[in-house]
């Protein structure tokens, strides 16, 4: 019987949605019934397990799943001997110190001897130990923000996205100590050559999807006299594709431009007389 690769994914939430989206963009077909906890793709040897995010590293360690998508914070906190296969770049958040409004915070040294409520004692403990700071950790699995109000802790260390929840509970964010994104993790040995091959195929597709999301496909008309200048500006996978137009002295140029440099390139193209600039997203791309 042919083997399948088992992937563990958070069963609900933003991390789950983005994880499933990137797999769908890889051309892998599967169902979408939220009540299902286990299913198999119809066109790729991949089986899905929908579980709690904090269970994913343990499931991989125990052989229940082969790979999983989880926040790097969860991976680092559990410190299980697994491998980060890919940093997927989405679900960005930060682990921050937050204190009551009247707390006289001047730096991490202000936490010396204090009680800190957190769901991440391993990450926090490592960071404070590097600074020679000793504190007492109150491990809390939820509602960390309320602990200073009820006298359990002097400060908290928790994941922050906007800071709105902190403000609602009379806290202020004072220092970000760690950043996290979604990562794909797996065992260092998949256990069979067939599973290794399936993983390689999946990684190839994911790389193509991720690379495409960082670029735009750009098509424009240009006075031919500026072609050398434009080629230096836009580059391309190797070089721009150029086609002569019926109108003498004009060419059509096709290229790809990195998302983070697009607007600078756009302004330079306009300055060199580019017209009819067409910009479209790229679904998949590889070198």
Buried (B, 14 or more C-beta within 10 A) or exposed (E): EEBBBBBBBBBEEEBBEBBBEBBEBBBBEBEEEEEEEEBEBEEBBBBBBBBEBBBBBBBBBEEBBBBBBBBBBBBBBBEBEBBEBBEBBBBEBBBBBBBBEEBEBEEBEBBEEBBBBBBBBBBBBBBBEEEEBEBEBBEBEEEBBBBBEEEBBBBBBBBBEEBEBBBEBBBBBBBEBBEBBBBBBBBEEBEEEBBBBBBEBBBEBBBBBBBBBEBBBBBBBBBBEBBEBBBEBBBBEEEBEBEEEEEEEBBBBBBBBEEEBBEEBBEBBEEBBBEEBEEEEBEBBEE
